[in-house]
Amino acid sequence: MNSKRISLFTAAALVAIGLFGAQAAQANTYRALSPGDPDTGSCSTTHTNTATAVVEAVTDARNNPGPDTVRIGPGEFTAPSAISLEGSGTGNTVTITGQGAATILSVADSEAPTITFDAGAGSSLNDVTIKIPASATPAPKEGLVVRNSFDGEPPVVRNLDMYVAGGGESRNLYAVVLYSGSDLDNSSVDVHSANYFTGAVKANGSGSDVSRTYMAGNLGAIQNVTEGDMTISRSEINATGHGVQNASGLLYVKDSLIVLSSGNAQAAVQNTGGNTGSGDLYLNGSTVIANAGSGIKAMASEGAANANVFFDNSVLAGAAGTIELTATNPGDSVYFGSDSGAFDSTKISTSGSGDTFIDPVDVIDLSAVSPGFADAGAGDYRLAPGSALIDSGQDVDPAEGALDYQGYPRACHGKADGVIRRDIGAFEFKTDPADDCTYPETSILAGPQSPTGNLTPSFTFATTKNPGTYLCSWDGGPETGCTFNATAPDLGLGPHTVSVRARDQYGNIDQSPESFDYEVIENVVPTCDTDPSLCPKDTTAPKVTGVKAPKKTKAARVKVRFKSNEKGSTFKCRLNKGKWKSCKSPWKTPKLRKGKNSISIQATDKAGNKSKVVKRNIKRSTGKGR
């Protein structure tokens, strides 16, 4: 067996996914067992003929109303001809679960080896191995076909391991074909062939998601339907002809690794606009390695056709890392845009009599610098310390919970400045494997009563992430390391300011410093600062009053006015769910988003008492357009 399940997934994650068939109680459970297997368990029927047991168990589930489970035991179940595993529509879902590598399904007929999983909404096929028979005849073949011919959502295939028997080759094969928007997750499809065409995954519909999956073949993956769409995420593609292809539809490739090696190599990434339609291919956070053939090809060839490639936060490298843009006829249009990508600008070529557009923004030109992979010769395309791709992705926060190819947070800090910013490529670099890739927050718990006669007053700082250290700046000077109970240097008489930022144990540094203003004077009368017994402790919280903010605006930023009922209070403001920042009235907001926005204001008096948060809503209307 030639199985290459992606190594980035932890054992705990695989166990959790493998328990899919053991969730809520099903109406009935049907069992397909190898002859002599004593573990019958609790089930409605048990079938033991290895040529027919799986189909018989699924048929029992289909004939019984309601959701059912089919459990397949260990052993090799080989049918003489094509297998059909069918459900029967909405409400009659079927969950088919094997035992991973111990459960092997196959078809003896090498020219028609298809296993069809056609089931209604909520159905799934889990933890099975499919062995494709070797074949040298040119007849087109399909391995596993997944569809929903009934109503509702398409079925899902999880934890599939597919390979060609005996390490042989199967000619003219599409190993997994996804119809109706069906999905494939956490799987390995390895149908590599040195001599014949093989495709690992083909999407023949709209909405199919392929995630955390290893795909090896002459063709890795293809979105094969005009105006269809397919998403590939956190996956690896190892191809000898084409890595990924898009045929006049939408193909999204996110946080994935594509490697095109020798053989009949053509293109690691190919996008086609035809039949006066548009082919749009989006790569984001991905690593594309073209060791042969071409790197990226975009072609429009039907007249009035469009082929668009959006290459963001991604890297194209390798000896054959070219970008070839072909607008064949007048009226055809090809576009290549890259925001924070990395590629060799000298390897871009255009051809044809149509229009070609190239739009690079904040890209790294690999004609001048190395991508800085850990060990490209050994196939290790993680980033090495000092790589130019580290912290060079788009300067915007990724979607909440976004992960890279390995399962790390999609943005971590990789440099000494402690700034959390995404990297270019599929792999996020972490200076510490344990880094949680989040910022600490800083607060100033105590400082001197102002004015004070103490030339070197004391301060107490705190952070949301302990243990932590601090960086202090006095009167706008350079930052230096300080402790949570810092003492100010002697800055002389007059007004002074300390600004402080927390740094957590992984090196992440708060990007919103806290500040404290105080004044040092001489010959002061004793005050609470020098003699606390003179003043009772203030425990009354201040109030934010006089808030003036527009309810509606067309402006991107507005001014907000406010005050406190206690003199000397300081304020913090924030927009929506952004970070709290020190502010003064009038406060000019950051950029408002379209629609509803919420501003929040909080006052802190000299004793450190905090007011209730006062909120106001501002609706921004910008009219039509982006």
SENUTOR-231459 format. One record per residue: x, y, z of N, C-alpha, C in turn. Coordinates in steps of 0.1 Angstrom, whole numbers, plus 5000, padded with zeros to 4 digits. Example, Ala and Ser with C-alpha at 12.3 -4.5 7.8 and 13.67 -1.06 7.14 Angstrom:
BEGIN
513249435078512349555078513249675078
512849785071513749895071512950005079
***
This chain:
BEGIN
500849885000500050005000500950125000
500550224992501350344991500550464997
500550475010499750575016500650685021
500250805019500950925023500051025030
499450985041498551085048499451195053
498951325052499751435055500051435070
501351455073501851435086501551555096
500951665091500751775099499651765109
498751665107497651655116497951565128
497651605140497951545152497151415154
497651325162496951205165495551235171
495551335180494351365187493251415177
493651485167492751535157492151415149
493051325145492551205138491651125146
491951105159490951025167489651095167
489651235169488351305170487551285157
488251295146487551275133487051135131
487851045135487550905134486350855142
485950935152484750895160483450945154
483550995141482351055135481150955135
481450825133480450725132479850695146
480450745156479950705170479350825177
478650915169478051025176476650995181
475651065177474251045183473750905178
472950845186472450705183471650715170
471950605161471250595149470050505150
469150515139467950425140468350275140
469250235131469750105130471250095126
471849995130473249975127473349845119
474049845108474249725099475749705098
476149575097477549535098477949455086
479149495081479849415070481149355076
481249225078482349165085483149065076
484449055078485148945072484748815078
484748705070484348575076485248545088
484548505099485248465111485548575120
485248695117485448805126484448795138
484948775150483948755161483348875166
483748995163483249115169481949165161
480849105164479649145157479049265163
479249295175478749415182477249415182
476649525185475149535185474749595172
474049515164473649555151472349485146
471749545136470449485131470749365122
471749375113472049255105473549255103
474049135100475549125098475749045085
476649095076476949025063478348995063
478748875058480148825059480748795046
479948795035480548765022481348885017
482648865016483548985013483249044999
482648964990482349024977481049104977
480149084987478849154986478549215000
479249195010478849235024478549385025
479449465019479349615021478049665014
477849615001476649664994475449615001
475449495006474249445013473949525026
474949555033474749635045474149775042
474749835031474249965027472849955022
472549855015471149835010470149815021
470549745032469649735044469449875050
470449955050470350095056469450175047
469550165034468750235025467250205026
466950075028465550025029464950055042
465750095052465150125065464950285066
463850325070463650475071464450535082
464850655080465650725090467050715089
467850785097469350775096469850645101
470850585094471350455098472850455097
473550355104474950345104475350215098
476350215089476950085084478350085089
478649975096480049955102480749845094
481949885089482649785081483849735089
483949605091485049555099486349545091
487349485097488649475091488649365080
489549385070489649285059489549355046
489749275035489649325021488349275015
487549375011486149345005486349374991
486349274982486549294968485349244960
484749344954483549314945483949274931
483249184924483649154911483449264901
482549354903482349464894482049594902
481649694895481549824901480549824913
480849894924480049894936479250024937
477950014941477050124943476650124957
477050234964476550254978475650364978
474350334979473350444977472450454989
472150584992471050615002469750634995
468750695001467550714995466850844998
467650954999466951085000466951145014
466351265014466251345026465751265038
466451275049466051205062466451065063
466951005052467350865052468850865050
469550935059471050945058471750815062
472950795056473750675060475150725063
475650675075476950695079477750565078
478650555068479450435066480850455072
481250375081482450385088483250255088
484550265084485450145084486450155095
487550085094488550085104489850125098
489850235090491050285084491750195075
493050175078493950095069493549945070
492749905080492349765082491149735073
490449835068489249815059489649855045
489649755036490049785022488849745013
488449845005487449824995488149824981
487649734972488249724959487249664949
487549684936486749614926487649534917
487349414914488249324907488349364892
487349424886487349464872488249594871
489449574865490349684864489949784854
488949754845488549854835487349924839
486649884850485549954856485549944871
486550004877486749984891486050084900
484950144895484250254902483450204914
483650284925482850274937482050404938
480650394937479850514938479150524951
479450644958478750674970477750784967
476450744967475350844963474450844974
474450944982473650944994473051084997
471951095005471351215008472051305019
471351415022471951515031472351455044
473551485049474051435062474851305061
474951245049475551115048477051135047
477851025051479251035051479850895049
481050895043481950775042483250805049
483550725059484650755068485550635070
486850665072487850565076487950435068
488050455055488150335046489350355037
489950245032490950235023490450185010
490750244999490250204985491450164977
491550044972492649994964492149994949
492850074941492450074927493349974919
492649884911493449784904494349854893
495549804891496349854880495749824867
495949904857495349884844496249954834
496449894822497249954811496349994799
495049964799494149994788493750134789
493450204777493150344778491750384781
490850294784489450334787489450424799
488650534798488450624809487950554821
488450584833488050514845487850614856
486950584866486850664878486950574890
487550624900487750544912486550554922
486550654930485450684939484650804934
483350784932482450884927481550924939
481451054942480651094954479651194949
478351174952477351264948476151244957
475151344955473851334961472851354950
472151244946471151254936469751284942
469751314955468551334962468451484966
467851514977467751654982468751684992
468951814994469751865005471251865002
472051875013473451895012474151765007
475251785000475951664995476651585006
477051465003477751385013479251425015
479851375025481251405029482051275030
483251275025484151165026485351205035
485551135046486651165055487551055057
488851085060489850985063489950865053
489950905040490050815029491550795026
491950665023493250635018493050565005
493550624994493350554981494650544974
494950424968496150394961495950294951
496950274942496850174931497550044936
496849934934497349804939498749774935
499549724944500849674941501849774937
501549904939502450004934502450024919
501449964913501349974898500750104893
500350104880499850224874498450194868
497650294869496250284863496150394853
495850354841495850454830494550524828
494550654825493350734822492350724834
492850764845492050744858491750884864
490550904869490251004879489950934892
490750954902490650864914489450904922
489251034925488051074933487351184924
486051164922485251254914484151304923
484151434926483151494935482051564927
480851514928479651584922478851654933
477951734928476951794937477551874948
478751914947479351994958479851904970
480051774968480451684979481851724983
482251684995483551725001484451605004
485751635005486751535008487651605019
487851525030488651585041489551485047
490751535051491751455058492051325052
492451325039492551205032493851205024
494151085018495351065009494850994997
495151064985494751004972496051004964
496650884963497950874957497850774945
497750834933497650754921498750794911
499850824917501050864908501350764897
501550814885501850724874502950784866
504050714863505150764856504850764841
503850684836503750664822502350704817
501350714825499950734820499350854828
498250904822497451004828496750954840
496851024852495950994863495651124870
494451144874494051264881493651224895
494151294905493751254919492351294923
491951424921490651474925490051554913
488851534910488151614900486851664906
486451794905485251844910484351864897
483151794897482251814886480951874891
481051994897479852064903480352184909
479452234918479752364925479752344940
480752404947480752404961481552294968
482352214960483152114966484352164974
484552114986485752154994486652034996
487952054993488951954996489852005006
489951945018490752005028491651895035
492851945039493751855046494051725039
494251735026494351605018495551615009
496251495009497351475000496951414987
497351484976496851444962498151424953
498351304948499451274940498951204927
499451254916499051194903499651284892
499351244879499751334868499151464870
497851464874497151584877496651584892
496951684899496551684913495151704915
494551824911493151854913492651944901
491451924897490852004887489452044890
489152174888487752224889487252214874
486352124871486152084857484852134851
484152224858482852264853482852414850
482352444838482252594835481252654845
481652764851480852834861480752754874
481452644876481552574888482552634898
482552584910483552644919484052524929
485252544933485952444942486952514951
487052464963488052514973488952404977
490252434977491252344982491952414994
492052355005492652425017493452335025
494552385030495552315039495852175033
496152165020496352035014497752035006
498151925002499451904995499151834982
499651894971499551834958500951814952
501151684948502351644942502051584928
502451664918502051624904503151624895
502951544884503951544873503551604860
502251644859501751704847501251844850
500051844857499451974862499251964877
499552064884499252064898497752084901
497252204898495852234898495352304885
494152274881493552334869492252384872
491852494865490552554866490052574852
488752524850488252534836487052634836
487252754834486252854832485252854844
485752854856484952864868485752934879
485552894891486252944902486952834909
488252864912489052774920489852854930
489652814943490252874954491252774960
492552824961493552734968494152814979
493952764992494352835004495252755012
496352815017497152755027497652615023
498052595011498352465005499752464998
500252344996501552324990501352254977
501852314966501752254952503152234947
503552104944504852074939504652004926
505252064915505252004902506651954899
506751814897508151754895508351714881
509351634878509651604864508651504859
508851464846507951384839507351464827
506051454825505451534814504951654820
505751724828505251844835504851954825
503652014829503152124821503052254829
502152254839502052374847501652344861
502252404871501852384885500452434888
500152554881498852614883498352654869
497152614865496652654852495252704853
494952814847493652874847493252914833
491952874830491552884816490152964816
490053064807488853124805488353094790
487253034789486752994775485253004774
484852984761483452994758482853134762
483553234760483253374764482953384779
483453294787483253294801484553344808
484453334821485553384829486153274838
487453254838488053164847488853244858
488453224870489053294881489753194891
491053224893491753134902492453214913
492153184925492653254937493553164945
494753214946495753144955496053244967
495953194979496153274991496953195001
498053245006498753175016499253035012
499753024999500152894994501552904989
502152784988503552764982503452684970
503952744959503952674946505352654941
505752524939507152484935507052424922
507652484912507652434898509152394895
509352264897510752214894510852174879
509752174872509752144857508452204851
508352214838507252264832507152414834
505952464838505752604841505252624855
505352744860504752774873503252804872
502952914866501552954865501252984850
500152934845499652964832498253014833
497953124826496553174825496353204810
495253134805494953144791493453174788
493253274779491953304774491953294759
491053204753491353174739490053164731
488953214736487653194728487153334723
487853444725487353574721486353614731
486553734737485653784748485753694761
486853614762487053534774487953594783
487853564796488653624806489353514815
490653524818491353434827492053524837
491653514850492153604860492853514871
494053554875494753484886495053594896
494653564909494953644920495853574930
497053624931498153554937498553634950
497953604961498153684973498753604984
499753664991500353605003500953464999
501353444986501753314981503153334974
503853224973505153224967505253124956
505853164945506153074933507653064932
508152944933509652924933509852794925
511152764924511552644916512252684903
512952594897513752624885512852664874
511652614873510752644862509552734867
509852824876508752914882508353024873
507952994861507553104852506053134854
505653254849504353304848504053334834
503153254827502853264813501453314811
501253424805499853484803499553494788
498453424784498153424770496753464768
496553584761495253634757495253614741
494753504737494953454723494353544713
493153584714492453664703492053804708
491753894699491254024703489954004711
489854074721488654064730488953974742
489953884741490353804752491053884762
490953854775491653934785492253834796
493553864799494153784810494753884820
494453854833494853934844495653854854
496853914858497653854869497853964880
497253944891497454034902498053964914
498854034921499553984933499654084944
499054064955499254144967500054074977
501254124980502154064990502453914986
502853894973503253764968504753764966
505353654962506753644960506953554947
507653614937507953534925509053614918
509553544907510653604899510053694888
510253824889509553914879510153894865
511353844864512053824851511453704844
510653624850510053504844508653524840
508153644839506753674834506853694819
505953624812505853644797504453654793
504153734782502853754777502853714762
501653674757501553644743500053654738
499853654725498553664720498153814716
497053834709496653964705495554024713
495153964725494254024734494954114744
494254144755494754234765495254154777
496454194782497054134793497354244804
497054214816497154314827498054244838
499054314843499854264854499854364865
499454324877499254424888499854374901
501254404902501854364915501854474925
501554434938501454524949502254464961
503254534965504054494977504554344975
505154314963505654184961507154174964
507654054966509054024968509553964955
510554024949511053984936512153874939
511853754936512753644938513953634928
513953734919515153744910516253804918
515953874929516953944937517253874950
516253804956516453744969515953594968
516453514978516053374979514853374987
513953274985512753264993513153215007
514253155009514753115022513952995028
513852895020513252765025514152695034
513652615043514452535053515452445046
514852365036515752275028514952235016
514952315006514152294993514652164987
515952134987516452014981515851884986
515551884999514951775006513351785006
512851884999511351894999510851965011
511652035019511152105031511052255028
509752295025509452435021508952525032
509252475045509052565056510052685055
509752785062510652905061511752895072
512952925068514152925077514253065083
514853065095514953195102515653295093
515153415092515753515083515253525069
514253435066513653435052512953565050
513153615037512453735033510953725033
510453605034508953585033508353595047
509153595058508653605071508053745074
506853745079506153875083506053965071
505953915059505853995047504553985040
503553905045502253895039501454025041
500154025037499354145038499254185052
499254325054499254375067497754395072
497054285072495654285077495554155085
494654155094494454035102493753925094
494253805094493453695088492153675095
491253595088490053565095490253495108
489353515117489553455131489553305129
490553245136490753105136491453045123
491953135114492553085102493853015106
494152905099495352825101496152805089
497452785090498352755079498252605076
499152565066499152425062499352335074
500252375083500552285094499552285106
498652375105497652395116498052495126
499152575123499452695131498552805129
498452905138497653025135498253095123
497353155114497753205101498653325102
498753395114499653505115500353495129
501753495129502553485141503753585139
504353625150505553715148506753625145
507553675136508753605132510053685133
509853805138511053895139511153955153
512254025156512454075170511554185173
510854245164509954355167508654315174
508454185174507254125181505954155174
505954195162504754225155504154105148
502854075151502153955145501653995131
502253925122501853955108502053825100
501153795091501253665083502453665074
502953535072504053515063503553495049
504453495039504053455025504353305024
503353235018503453095016502553015025
502652875024501852785031502152775046
503452805049503952775062504152895070
503552905082503753025091504952995100
505953085100507153065108506853105122
507353025132507153065146508553055153
508953165160510153165167510153065178
508953035184508852935195507652845191
507852715190506752625186505452645195
505652685208504552695217503852825216
504352925208503753055207502253045203
501453115211500053125208499653225198
500653305194500453405183499353515186
499353555199498453665203499253775210
498753895210499354005217499054005232
499954045240499554075254498954215255
498254245265497754375267498354435280
498554565280499254635291498354725298
498554735311497854825319498854885330
498555015334499355085344498455085357
498855005367498054995379498255115388
499455165389499655275399500855365394
500755485397501755585394501655695404
502455795404502455905414501255995412
500856055424499856165423500556285418
499956355408500656465401499956595406
500756695409502156705409502856635421
504056595419504756525430506156595432
506656585444508056635447509056525445
508556405442509556285441510156285426
511456305426512056305412512156175406
512056065413512055925408510855845413
509655875409508455805414508455665409
507555585415507455445412506155415404
506155315396505055275388504855125389
503555085388503254935388502554905375
503054805367502454765355501854625356
500954595347500454455346500254415332
500154285329499954235316498954115316
498154095305497253985305497853855302
499253855299499953725296501153725305
501053655316502153625325502753495322
504053475324505053575328505353675316
505553795319505853895308506853995313
507454065304508454175307507854295300
508554415302507954535297509054615290
508654705281509454805275508954945278
509855025284509455155289510155265281
509455375278509955485272509655615280
510655695284510455805292510555935284
509556015284509456135276509856115262
509356005256509455985242510855935238
511655895247512955845244512955695239
514055635237514055495232513555405243
512955295238512455195247513555115254
513455085266514455005273513654905282
514254795285513554695293513254745307
512154705313511754755326510954645333
510754645346509954545353508654605356
507754515362506454555365506354665376
507354675384507454785395508554875392
508454945380509555025376509655155383
510855215384511155345390511655435379
511055555379511355655368512855705370
513555735360514855805361514555945365
515656015370515556155374515556235361
514356285358514256365346514156515349
514356555361514256695365512856745367
512756875370511456925372510656945359
509356945360508456965349507656845345
506856855334505956755330506756635324
506256515327506956395321505856295317
506256195309505356095304506155965304
505555855309506055715307505155645297
505655575288504955485279505455345280
504555245282504955115285504255015276
504954905272504354795264504754665270
503854575271504254435276504754355265
505654265268506154165259506054025266
505353935259505053805265506253715264
506153595269507353505270507753455256
506853465246507253425232507853535224
507753665229508253775221507253865215
505953825216504853915211504854045219
504754155213504854285219503554365217
502954415228501754495227501954605217
501054625207501254735198500454865201
499854865213499154985218499655025232
500755105232501355135245500355205254
500555185267499855265277500755375282
500155495285501055605289500455665302
501355735309500955795322501755935323
500956045325501556175325501656215340
502756275344502956335357503856455357
503756535368504656655368505356655381
506656685380507556695392507756845395
507456885407507657025412508557025425
509057145428509857155441509057225452
509557205464508857275476507357255476
506957135474505557105474505057085488
503857125491503157105503502856955504
502956895516502656745517501356715511
501356605503500156565496499956415498
498856365493498656225494499756145489
500456195478501556125473502756105482
503056215490504156215499503756165513
502356185516501856135529500456085527
500355965524498955905521497955925532
498455935545497555955556496756085556
497156175547496456305546495156295538
495056195530493956185521493256045523
491956045524491155915524491255865510
491155735509491255665496489955685488
490155725476489055755466488555625460
487355585463486855455457485655485448
485355605445484155645437484555645422
483955575414484255565400483755695393
484555745383484055865376482955825366
482455925359481455905349481855985336
481555915325481755975312480556055309
480656185306479556275304479756355291
478656415286478756505275479256445262
478856315260479356255247478556305235
479356355226478756415214479356335202
478456265195478956185183477756185173
478056195160476956185150476356045150
475056045148474355915147474555855132
474655945123474755905109475855995103
476655935093477656015086478055945073
478556025064479155965052480655965053
481156035063482656045065483255915069
484455895065485255775070485655785084
485855905089486255925103485556045108
485156045121484456155127485156185140
484756305146485256355159484256325169
484656275180483756245192484256325204
483256395210483656485222483056415234
483756435245483356375258484056445269
483656415282484356465294484056375305
484656405317484456335329483956425340
483256365349482756445361483856465371
485056405369486156415378487356475371
487856585376488956655369490256565370
490956575359492156495358492056355354
490756315350490556175345491256155331
491656035329492155995316491155905309
491255885296490255815288490955715279
490055605277490355505266489255495257
489555485244488455475234488755355225
487755305219487855195209486755205199
487055155187485955145176485654995174
484354965175483854825173484654735183
485254625178485954535186487454545186
487854665182489354695181489954705195
491254735195491954745207491554885214
491554885228491355005235492655085233
492455215231493655305230493355435238
494455485244494355615251493855715242
492955805247492455915238492056035246
491956145239491556275245490356325237
489556415243488456485236489056605229
488656635216487856545208488756435202
488156315201488856195196488356175181
489356165172489056135158489155985157
488055925153487955775152488855725141
489155595143489755525131488755515120
489055455109488155445097486955365100
485755425098484555355100484255255089
483655145093483255055082481855085077
481455035066480155065061479055005070
477955075072476955025081477155065095
476754985104476655015118478055005124
478455105132479755105140479355145155
480255085164480055115178481355175184
481155295191482355345198482155335212
483255305220483155285234484155385241
483755435252484655535259484655495274
485755505280485855475295486855575301
486455625313487255715320487955645332
489155695336489855645348490255775356
489855775369490255895376491655875382
492055975390493455975395493755865404
492655815411492855705420492755565413
492655565400492655445393491255385392
490155455397488855405395488355415381
487755315375487255315361485755335360
485355415351483955435349483355325341
481955325341481255235332481555275317
481555175309481855195294480655265288
480855375282479755445275479855415260
478755375254478755335240477855425232
478155455219477355525210477455455196
476355455189476355385176476455495165
477255475155477355565143477155475131
476255525122475955455110476655525098
477455455091478155515080477555475067
477155565059476555535046477555595035
478055505027479055555017478455555002
477255515001476655504987477155384980
476955384966477355264958478855264956
479355144952480755124949481455064960
482755034957483654964967484055064977
***
